[in-house]
């Protein structure tokens, strides 16, 4: 890919990079793009059924994230040092050091210092619902749009789910989906999918052992098929930071939403 772009993926916690954007990172690397993944927190407020030995939750999740990013071919991994806010309306959200309470200029300053020698062409964050309403995810949406001009990035891509598609799946268990979850199909502008990049996504997910549900077996065909049906396509809402921004260099990575087949990638 001639003059390949540099993409900054801004994530709330370790494992978000694989669940939400694993296929996208793999696609970007396959076409020669430079990929930086920045985690706002180390996911310290997470829970696990595993024995962590002498590790803290944050230490274990950071190690898992670095291993997953290595599998995906990420060029740089950054941890911004904010504390995990935990779920909405819990004690952790009251912590002044929690990411949900962070000053957005401070987020931009930390990124600007870390990326002083980088040229960022796009910031990838989350949709306005934070995909599912987690305080840190909503803050990622705000932060991505706030820091993109500070980093002189011409584009922001909001990672999201296709709410209408998920609601249409009879066996998914979603039922009627609240409007504060993900994004309606009409707002989606681009997607990324493919058998090869989905395989890379699954491989990266295996590194996040501390967060894997006990009943999730990524070696089981029915699990893989169900996961592909729901999350095999990664959806985006693209926003130009400057109106005349050229999209050309992203054409090999993101496919226009109106070209989607309506079916998940084959696995």
PLY file of the C-alpha trace (Angstrom):
ply
format ascii 1.0
element vertex 267
property float x
property float y
property float z
element edge 266
property int vertex1
property int vertex2
end_header
0.00 0.00 0.00
1.62 3.22 -1.17
2.01 5.87 1.52
0.24 3.68 4.06
-1.42 5.55 6.95
-0.74 5.38 10.67
-3.78 4.38 12.71
-4.12 5.09 16.43
-6.56 2.69 18.11
-7.68 4.21 21.42
-9.11 1.55 23.73
-10.54 1.60 27.22
-9.25 -1.72 28.57
-7.16 -4.72 27.57
-9.21 -7.16 25.43
-11.22 -4.32 23.82
-8.56 -4.17 21.11
-9.29 -7.76 20.08
-13.05 -7.93 20.67
-13.90 -4.66 18.93
-11.08 -4.15 16.43
-8.97 -7.31 16.17
-9.91 -7.93 12.54
-9.40 -4.26 11.72
-5.89 -4.23 13.15
-5.09 -7.39 11.21
-6.43 -5.86 7.97
-4.53 -2.63 8.51
-1.27 -4.52 9.05
-1.93 -6.75 6.03
-2.00 -3.71 3.74
1.10 -2.13 5.27
-0.37 0.43 7.67
1.36 1.40 10.89
-0.76 0.56 13.94
-0.51 2.07 17.42
-2.76 0.83 20.20
-3.20 3.06 23.25
-5.02 1.76 26.33
-6.52 4.34 28.66
-6.43 1.88 31.58
-5.03 -1.52 32.49
-8.47 -2.87 33.34
-7.80 -3.04 37.08
-11.51 -3.15 37.93
-12.07 -6.30 35.92
-13.07 -9.63 37.39
-11.72 -13.10 36.78
-12.22 -16.71 37.81
-8.53 -17.42 37.28
-5.78 -17.62 39.86
-3.56 -14.64 39.12
-0.73 -15.87 41.30
1.31 -12.87 42.35
-0.08 -10.59 39.63
-2.54 -7.80 40.15
-5.49 -7.71 37.78
-3.93 -4.75 35.96
-0.56 -6.48 35.58
-2.15 -9.63 34.20
-4.40 -7.78 31.76
-1.58 -5.58 30.52
0.54 -8.67 29.82
-2.37 -10.29 28.00
-2.93 -7.16 25.91
0.71 -6.95 24.91
0.67 -10.63 23.87
-2.52 -10.14 21.85
-1.11 -7.04 20.15
2.05 -8.96 19.26
-0.08 -11.58 17.53
-1.93 -8.87 15.61
1.33 -7.22 14.52
0.79 -3.94 16.36
3.78 -1.60 15.99
3.46 0.25 19.31
1.48 -0.36 22.50
0.89 2.47 24.96
-0.73 2.57 28.39
-1.89 6.06 29.32
-2.02 5.43 33.07
-5.62 6.27 33.95
-7.48 4.06 36.40
-10.30 1.76 35.41
-13.68 3.36 36.13
-15.51 0.07 36.54
-19.17 -0.29 35.65
-21.60 2.63 35.81
-22.83 3.78 39.22
-20.20 1.90 41.21
-17.70 3.23 43.74
-14.86 3.13 41.20
-16.56 5.69 38.98
-16.21 8.23 41.81
-12.43 7.91 41.77
-10.95 11.24 40.56
-8.18 9.27 38.82
-10.66 7.09 36.93
-10.64 7.52 33.17
-14.31 8.48 33.06
-13.38 11.58 35.11
-10.26 12.45 33.13
-9.80 15.92 31.66
-9.81 15.43 27.89
-6.96 17.90 27.47
-4.92 15.69 29.80
-5.71 12.67 27.63
-4.57 14.64 24.62
-1.42 15.80 26.37
-0.41 12.26 27.33
-0.97 11.07 23.78
0.77 14.06 22.24
3.89 13.49 24.35
3.96 9.77 23.59
3.38 10.33 19.87
5.55 13.38 19.34
7.50 11.62 16.58
4.45 10.01 14.95
2.12 11.26 12.22
-1.35 9.99 13.05
-3.72 9.77 10.09
-6.76 8.46 11.94
-7.91 7.92 15.51
-10.13 4.90 16.10
-12.42 5.22 19.11
-15.97 4.08 19.96
-19.46 5.30 19.10
-21.31 7.81 21.26
-22.84 4.98 23.32
-19.38 3.62 24.08
-20.71 0.54 22.25
-22.53 -0.66 25.37
-22.58 2.19 27.87
-19.49 1.51 29.96
-18.26 4.84 31.42
-14.73 4.30 30.09
-16.05 3.43 26.64
-18.15 6.57 26.48
-15.07 8.52 27.53
-13.11 6.90 24.69
-15.66 8.30 22.25
-15.26 11.79 23.70
-11.50 11.49 23.88
-11.04 10.25 20.30
-12.93 13.22 18.87
-11.18 15.63 21.24
-7.62 14.48 20.64
-7.80 13.96 16.87
-7.36 17.70 16.12
-4.61 17.90 18.75
-2.77 15.11 16.92
-3.57 16.66 13.51
-5.37 13.45 12.53
-7.73 14.07 9.59
-10.14 11.23 10.43
-11.91 9.64 13.38
-13.49 6.19 13.10
-16.01 5.16 15.76
-15.92 1.39 16.29
-19.40 0.06 16.95
-21.84 -2.80 16.43
-24.70 -2.95 13.94
-27.66 -2.72 16.31
-30.28 -3.53 13.68
-28.41 -6.58 12.45
-27.88 -7.95 15.97
-31.54 -7.42 16.77
-32.49 -9.44 13.68
-30.63 -12.56 14.87
-33.25 -14.97 16.18
-30.86 -17.07 18.27
-28.66 -14.28 19.64
-30.77 -13.61 22.71
-30.60 -9.84 22.19
-34.32 -9.32 21.74
-35.31 -5.64 21.63
-32.04 -3.71 21.88
-31.95 -0.46 23.79
-31.08 2.65 21.78
-28.14 3.23 24.12
-26.45 0.11 22.78
-24.26 0.37 19.66
-25.50 2.18 16.53
-28.35 1.83 14.02
-27.49 0.58 10.56
-28.33 3.93 9.02
-25.44 5.63 10.84
-22.78 3.10 9.81
-20.39 4.16 7.08
-17.83 1.34 6.79
-17.02 -2.20 7.83
-14.14 -4.67 7.94
-14.47 -8.45 7.68
-12.83 -11.48 6.13
-12.02 -15.07 6.98
-8.30 -14.39 7.41
-8.68 -11.35 9.65
-11.40 -13.04 11.69
-8.98 -15.89 12.36
-6.41 -13.34 13.54
-9.03 -11.78 15.84
-9.81 -15.15 17.42
-6.13 -15.93 17.85
-5.57 -12.63 19.66
-8.57 -13.25 21.90
-7.02 -16.47 23.20
-4.42 -14.33 24.99
-7.08 -12.73 27.19
-7.50 -15.78 29.39
-8.33 -13.83 32.54
-11.42 -12.33 30.89
-12.70 -15.36 28.97
-16.06 -16.73 30.19
-15.77 -20.25 31.55
-18.22 -21.56 28.96
-16.47 -19.95 25.97
-14.45 -22.51 24.01
-12.84 -20.90 20.98
-11.93 -24.36 19.69
-15.58 -25.41 19.47
-17.06 -24.96 15.96
-20.45 -23.86 17.34
-18.78 -21.19 19.49
-16.73 -19.89 16.58
-19.76 -19.88 14.28
-21.89 -17.99 16.80
-19.14 -15.49 17.52
-18.59 -14.91 13.79
-22.30 -14.36 13.27
-22.47 -11.69 15.94
-18.99 -10.13 15.87
-17.31 -11.29 12.67
-17.97 -7.95 10.99
-16.43 -4.86 12.60
-18.45 -1.70 11.99
-17.44 1.97 11.89
-18.76 5.49 11.63
-16.20 7.66 9.84
-15.97 11.39 10.57
-13.68 13.81 8.76
-11.94 16.13 11.21
-11.26 18.53 8.36
-13.96 18.67 5.64
-11.55 18.25 2.72
-9.76 15.25 4.24
-8.84 12.63 1.65
-10.17 9.12 2.31
-8.10 7.47 -0.41
-5.44 5.88 1.78
-8.08 4.11 3.87
-9.84 2.46 0.93
-7.76 -0.72 1.25
-8.78 -1.09 4.90
-12.41 0.06 5.25
-15.22 -1.04 2.93
-18.31 1.20 2.44
-21.28 0.00 4.49
-23.57 -0.22 1.47
-21.36 -2.98 0.04
-22.01 -5.36 2.94
-23.48 -8.70 1.92
-25.72 -8.91 4.97
-24.02 -12.09 6.17
-21.05 -12.69 8.52
-17.70 -13.87 7.13
-17.30 -17.58 6.42
-15.32 -19.47 9.08
0 1
1 2
2 3
3 4
4 5
5 6
6 7
7 8
8 9
9 10
10 11
11 12
12 13
13 14
14 15
15 16
16 17
17 18
18 19
19 20
20 21
21 22
22 23
23 24
24 25
25 26
26 27
27 28
28 29
29 30
30 31
31 32
32 33
33 34
34 35
35 36
36 37
37 38
38 39
39 40
40 41
41 42
42 43
43 44
44 45
45 46
46 47
47 48
48 49
49 50
50 51
51 52
52 53
53 54
54 55
55 56
56 57
57 58
58 59
59 60
60 61
61 62
62 63
63 64
64 65
65 66
66 67
67 68
68 69
69 70
70 71
71 72
72 73
73 74
74 75
75 76
76 77
77 78
78 79
79 80
80 81
81 82
82 83
83 84
84 85
85 86
86 87
87 88
88 89
89 90
90 91
91 92
92 93
93 94
94 95
95 96
96 97
97 98
98 99
99 100
100 101
101 102
102 103
103 104
104 105
105 106
106 107
107 108
108 109
109 110
110 111
111 112
112 113
113 114
114 115
115 116
116 117
117 118
118 119
119 120
120 121
121 122
122 123
123 124
124 125
125 126
126 127
127 128
128 129
129 130
130 131
131 132
132 133
133 134
134 135
135 136
136 137
137 138
138 139
139 140
140 141
141 142
142 143
143 144
144 145
145 146
146 147
147 148
148 149
149 150
150 151
151 152
152 153
153 154
154 155
155 156
156 157
157 158
158 159
159 160
160 161
161 162
162 163
163 164
164 165
165 166
166 167
167 168
168 169
169 170
170 171
171 172
172 173
173 174
174 175
175 176
176 177
177 178
178 179
179 180
180 181
181 182
182 183
183 184
184 185
185 186
186 187
187 188
188 189
189 190
190 191
191 192
192 193
193 194
194 195
195 196
196 197
197 198
198 199
199 200
200 201
201 202
202 203
203 204
204 205
205 206
206 207
207 208
208 209
209 210
210 211
211 212
212 213
213 214
214 215
215 216
216 217
217 218
218 219
219 220
220 221
221 222
222 223
223 224
224 225
225 226
226 227
227 228
228 229
229 230
230 231
231 232
232 233
233 234
234 235
235 236
236 237
237 238
238 239
239 240
240 241
241 242
242 243
243 244
244 245
245 246
246 247
247 248
248 249
249 250
250 251
251 252
252 253
253 254
254 255
255 256
256 257
257 258
258 259
259 260
260 261
261 262
262 263
263 264
264 265
265 266
